[in-house]
Amino acid sequence: MATETKLPVTKSSTATAVAGEPWRPFQALRSEIDQIFDDFGNGFWNRPFRSLARLERDFSKSIAAPAVDVAESDKAYEITAELPGLDEKNIDIKVANGGLTIKGEKREETEEKKKDYYVSERSYGTFERYFTLPEGVNADKIEATFKNGVLKVVLPKTEEAQKPAKTINVKAA
């Protein structure tokens, strides 16, 4: 399940994070501190970094979905997301069933060989964000651009949605 973000028109009652898990930023920290105290008498000093490595992994998973800015103008909604290190070929945007889904995957591999040592690191991460389309969006004309690590998705409004609000005079009865 993706992180569900609603545009200003509607509100969401569910907030989920990566891989359908609820986002609980302090739960992993609390669990790790409890584990450290449990391990303290059972050989903590033999493996002090085990818990810290797991904490880092859990924390990085919880922040995998990028933050986005949503803005509304007279003619369109704009969704802007900073996605450093990604290429446009690693981003997938779909419109279906009244919603817009943005998915991405980042793969990074580094390798360093020296006379005394060899270091090889790999990191992989995926994210998914879901937005419910507000009424009045022309889904057939949605456009996306990606430049210098910034994704911009423009959701144009229909002609009807662009009309100014009609003012109705109130008369005394």
C-alpha angles and dihedrals in degrees: 000000000000131000103272117221122178124207116237093275097072138020130230126225094195129064115186134170137206119336093005096294119134113250108249106162097182098040092077091048092050092047092051093049089050089050092050091053090047091050095045095087094035103064102297091157091059092061110019097154099050093087095042092054092051091047091053091049093049093046093050090051091054094056097043095109110082121235115248137201118223118196132177126210130174092270106031152359117247125205115195124186130177109224107173117190095020128113124216089249089063093056123084122190122186135177117205140142095005095310142095120222124196115193129177142173130204123196121183128177128178129181129185125182121188134162094263103032149017124215124188121175130178128184127182129182139168132192137187130192126187126201126187108225113237120229114276099039116132098224093188092063101047111134133191131197130185122199132159093349095310121116117203120188117188118201106191119211122235119252090256092053091050094058113107118251114270115238115222117203116227114225126200113251 
